[in-house]
């Protein structure tokens, strides 16, 4: 069974869904620079997850800060 990202928690870090989409896109760009593959290995469970999932989780857990430009 696949996990789902915690979108509700990520929405609390931004002011709108539109801002969340832009923040996730920027985070995915950062993750893509680390490697070309679209999947990365989850450090806790060892399973492959998409970088978009990881980007949402990073925002939801406060691992990255969303800065308005």
C-alpha positions in Angstrom: 0.0 0.0 0.0 1.4 3.4 -0.9 1.7 6.3 1.4 0.2 9.7 0.7 1.9 13.0 1.5 0.5 15.1 4.3 -0.9 17.9 2.2 -3.0 19.4 5.0 0.0 19.8 7.1 2.0 21.3 4.2 -0.8 23.8 3.6 -0.3 25.2 7.1 3.2 26.3 6.1 1.9 28.4 3.2 -0.9 30.8 2.6 -2.6 29.1 -0.3 -2.6 25.9 -2.4 -1.2 28.0 -5.3 1.8 28.9 -3.1 2.2 25.3 -2.1 2.4 24.2 -5.8 5.1 26.7 -6.5 7.0 25.8 -3.3 6.8 22.0 -4.2 8.0 22.7 -7.8 11.0 24.7 -6.5 11.9 21.9 -4.0 11.6 19.2 -6.7 14.0 21.3 -8.8 16.5 21.3 -5.9 16.1 17.5 -5.5 16.5 16.9 -9.2 19.9 18.7 -9.1 21.0 16.0 -6.6 20.3 13.2 -9.1 18.5 12.7 -12.4 16.3 9.8 -11.2 12.7 10.8 -10.4 12.7 8.4 -7.4 14.8 8.6 -4.2 15.2 6.1 -1.4 13.3 6.9 1.8 15.8 7.0 4.7 13.5 5.6 7.3 11.8 2.7 5.4 14.2 2.2 2.6 11.5 2.3 -0.1 11.5 4.3 -3.3 9.4 7.4 -3.3 8.9 10.1 -5.9 10.7 13.4 -5.4 7.3 15.2 -5.5 6.2 13.2 -2.5 9.5 14.0 -0.7 9.1 17.8 -1.5 5.6 17.9 0.1 6.9 16.0 3.1 9.8 18.4 3.5 7.5 21.4 3.5 5.0 19.7 5.8 7.7 18.7 8.3 9.5 22.1 8.2 12.7 20.7 6.7 12.6 23.5 4.1 11.4 27.0 4.7 9.0 28.7 2.2 10.2 32.2 1.5 8.0 34.6 -0.4 9.8 36.6 -3.1 
